[in-house]
């Protein structure tokens, strides 16, 4: 088997892993948002008519395209929420496999990325970053990042402390100045996890990407949803923190090399 053939097979495996996990993330997020059990009903269903999907209606991204974004039974439109989460998971898996190859780093970042993708999907809909995701994510991040190649437990802990400490300070300052919460505790807990992943050296990159993309996202929201009260007052920051963390994981070395040159 030549190198090209082996690489293609590895990327196909990464695509399948990303698709399967992405389908689970979308299901978990939807059921949390709607107060449903993750275990019951066991099979996925149409949120409009309750039709239980056959396996061929539940192929990540592909089924959505073939069905033209509609339920096979009632023909009501299915939200882009599902294929979007699945596609993000696939792209994440492919990017990780391309950067790290199969092994410990791929597995760890897939687990942490899955937690972040699910949390971001929930935050987009509810403005909540659930403790059931952020707290285990923080613990897993600290426990696993120490054993990364070149891992340093001091940097992991410093990154977690600085990331969460900075956002707790911003939260308290905003509350003191405005008399209301501008950042939720969920963002603080998420930053503990992200800080442990990125370390103190990459936190500026994470926060810069998150802030810049958050501003752009807010402007887009105001442009296309001007009558939505939430679009004028609130923008969930969790998804943008997740975006910053993912880009820092994948491209921090290239960024700092470019910056230093």
N, C-alpha and C positions, 0 to 999 in steps of 0.2 A: 504494500500500500504506500503510495507516495505521499509527500507532506501535504500537497494541495487537497487530496482526497480526504486525508485525516482531518484537516482543518474544517472542511465542509461538513463532515460528519459531526464534529464537535459543535459547530454552530447550529446545526439542525437540532441536536440534543438540547442546546441552550434555548432555542426557540420553543421547543416542546415544554421544557421546564417552565419557561416564562409564561407560556399560554395556560398551562394547567394551574400554576400558582396564581396567575392573574385572575382566572375565573373564580378561584376561591376568595381572593381579596375582594372582588366586586360583590360576590354573594354575601360575604361577612359584613361589608360596609352597608349594603342595602338592608340587611336584616337588623343590624344595630340601629340604623337611622329610623326604621319603622317599628322598632320594639319587638321584633320577632326572634324566635329561638334559632340558633345556628344549626341545631340538630333536627328540628321538626318544623315543617315537613322536610324530609330528607332530600327530595328531588326539587330542582329549580322549577319555578312556575311563572306564568305571566302575571304581572302585578295588576292588570286590568280585569281579566276574566278568570284567573286562577288555574288556567290550563297547565297541566304538568308537562314540562318539556321532554320530548324524546331526546335520546343521546345525540341524534343528528341535528337537532335544533339548538344544541348547547355547545357546539364546537366554538371555542373562543375566536372572536372577530369574524371568522369565516361564515358562521351561521347568520350573524347579523347582516353581513353583506348579501348573502344568498337570499335571505328573507326580506331584503330591502328595508331593514329596520322596523319590521312589523311582526306581530304575533301571527303564527300560522293559523290559529283558531279564530280569533276575533278581529284580526287585521288592524288592531290599534297600534299606533306607533310605540316603539320601545325606545326608552331614553338612551342617548349616546353615552350615558354614564358607564354602562357595562363595557362596551367595546373600548372605551377610552382607558379605563383601568386596566383591562387586559392588554392593550397595546403598550401602555407604559411599562407593564411588567415584562413583556417580551423584549422591548428595547433595553430595559435595564439588564436583563439576563444576557442579551447579546453583547452589550457594552462591557459587562463584567468578564464574560468569557474571553472577549477579545483582549482585554487588558491583563487579566490575571491567569487565564487558562483554567482548566479544571483543578480543583484542590481546595485547601482550607479557606483561602481568601474568598474564592467564589461562593462557597457555602455560607460563610459568615455574612458577607455583604448581601447575599440573596435573602437571608433571614431578616437582617436589619432593614433592608430595603422593603421587604414585604410588610413589616410593621409600619414603616413610614408611609408607604403607598396607601395602606388601609386607613391609617390615621388621617392622612391628608384628604382622602375621599370623604370621610365622615365629617371632617372640619369644613369642607366646602359646602356641605348641605346643612350642617347644624351649628357651626361655630363652636364645636366641642372637640377637644382632643382627649379621648377617653383614657382614664387611668389604667384600664385593663390592657392598654397598648403601650402607653408611654413609660409606665413604671417597669414592666418586664423588659421593654426595649432598652431602658437605661441600664438595668442590671446585666442584660446580655451583652450590651456594648462594652461595658467596663470589663466583664469577665473574658470576653473574646479578643478584644483589641490588644490586650497585653501580650498575647501570643502571636500576633502578626509578625512577619519578618521585620526585624528592626524595631519591634514594639518596645515601648518604655512605659512602665507603669506610672511613673511620675508624670509624663506627658499626658497619658490617658486621664489621670485624675485631675491634673491642672486644666486640661481642656474642658472636662465636665464641669469643674468648679467655676471656671471663668465664664463659660457659656451660660450656665444657669444663673450664676451670680449677676452677670450683666443684665440679663432679662428680668430678674427679680428687682434689680435696682430701677430699671426703666418702668416696670410696673408700679412700683411704689412712688416714683417721681410723678408719673402721670396721674395717679390717684390723688396725690397731694395737690397738684396744680389744678386738675379738672374736677375732682370730687367724684370720679367714676373710673371704672377699670378700662384701660386702653389695651392691655395685654392680659390674657388669661393665665392662670397657673399651668394650664396645659402646655402653653408655649414655653414656660420655664422648664417644665419636666422634659419636653421634647428637646430643648437645648442642652440639657444634661446629657442626653443620649447622643445628640449630634456633636457636642463638644468632645465627648469621649472618642467618637469615631474620627474626628478631624484633627484633634490635638490643638493646642493653642496657636501653633504656627499657621493653620489654615482657617481658623475662626474668622479672621477679617475677610477672607474670600467668601466664605459661606454667607456672612451677614451682608456683604456688599451685593452679592447676587440676589439674595432674598429681598433686600430693600429695593434694589433697582427693578426687579421683576414684579414686586408688590405694587410699586407706583404705577408701572405699566398696566398691571392687571386692574388696579383701581380705576384708572382712566378709561380702560376698555369697558368696565362695568358701568361707569357713569354714562358713557357714550351710547351703549346698546340697551341699558336698562335704567333710563333716567327716572322712571316712575316708581321704581322699586325702592321702598324706604331703606332697606338694608344697603343698597348700592350707594346711598348718600352717606350713611353713617358707619357702616362696618365692612371690612374686607378681612376674610380669614387669612391669617398670616402663616399658619402651619404649612399649607402647600408650598409656599414660597421658600420657607426654611428647608423643607424637604428637597426642593429643586436645588437650592444652594449646596446642600449636603451631598447630593448625588453628583453634581458637577465637580465639586471639590474632590470627591472620592476618585472620580475618573480622570480629571484633568489638572489637578493642582500642580503637579510637577511641570507640565507644559506651561501653565500660567506663570509660575514663578521664574521659569527659565526665560520666558518672553519678557517678563517685567525686569529682570536683572540685566538683560541685554539692552 
